[in-house]
Amino acid sequence: MATSARRPDAGRSSGPPPAELRLDAEVYSEAAIERARRAFDGLATIAVRRSGRYHLVRFSKVSPDAAARLPDEFGNYALSCLLVHP
């Protein structure tokens, strides 16, 4: 199976969290990503677009309390949406 979520700065231990998350379109459905976007809407402005085989999720105006974990939690939530609402 292809990598499901990648952070552009994976492996770095310092610096700001990534502004963009790449989710493999072969794994993540548009419906699951949209459910996650609605669920996380109060923590950031979230824009989603398709680029080749990936959904690119861009975060802006991120709540300082959520900034460090938001991309990972967003990806996990979108994945759980696939399991709960296939």
C-alpha positions in Angstrom: 0.0 0.0 0.0 1.2 3.5 -0.8 2.1 5.9 1.9 -1.2 7.4 3.2 0.0 10.7 4.6 3.2 12.6 4.4 4.4 15.7 6.1 6.8 17.8 4.0 9.1 18.3 7.1 8.9 14.7 8.4 12.0 13.9 10.4 12.6 17.4 11.6 12.3 18.0 15.3 12.0 21.8 15.3 10.3 24.5 13.4 6.7 25.3 12.6 4.3 22.5 11.6 3.7 21.9 7.9 1.2 24.1 6.2 0.3 21.3 3.8 -0.6 17.6 4.1 -0.5 15.2 1.2 -3.0 12.3 1.3 -2.9 9.5 -1.2 -6.1 9.6 -3.3 -5.9 5.8 -3.7 -6.4 5.5 0.1 -8.4 8.6 1.1 -11.7 9.4 -0.4 -12.9 12.9 -1.1 -15.9 12.3 1.2 -13.6 11.2 4.1 -11.5 14.3 3.7 -14.5 16.5 3.5 -15.9 15.0 6.8 -12.5 15.7 8.4 -12.4 19.2 7.0 -15.8 20.0 8.6 -14.8 18.4 11.9 -11.5 20.5 12.1 -13.0 23.7 10.7 -12.9 25.5 14.1 -9.2 24.9 14.5 -8.0 26.3 11.1 -8.9 27.4 7.7 -8.6 24.3 5.6 -8.4 24.2 1.8 -8.3 20.9 -0.2 -7.3 20.4 -3.8 -6.4 17.4 -5.9 -2.9 17.3 -7.4 -2.1 14.1 -9.4 -2.5 11.1 -7.1 -2.7 13.3 -4.0 -5.2 15.4 -2.1 -3.3 18.4 -0.9 -4.7 19.8 2.4 -3.5 23.3 3.2 -3.9 24.7 6.7 -3.9 28.4 7.5 -5.0 30.6 10.4 -4.3 27.6 12.7 -5.2 27.8 16.3 -2.0 27.9 18.4 -3.2 25.2 20.7 -3.6 22.8 17.7 -0.7 23.8 15.5 1.7 21.1 16.5 -0.7 18.2 16.0 -3.2 19.3 13.5 -1.9 17.7 10.3 -1.3 14.3 11.9 -4.7 14.4 13.7 -6.4 15.5 10.5 -5.0 12.6 8.5 -5.9 10.1 11.3 -9.4 11.4 11.5 -9.9 11.2 7.7 -8.6 7.6 7.8 -11.1 6.8 10.6 -13.9 8.2 8.5 -13.1 5.6 5.9 -13.5 2.9 8.5 -16.7 4.2 10.0 -18.4 5.5 6.8 -16.8 3.6 3.9 
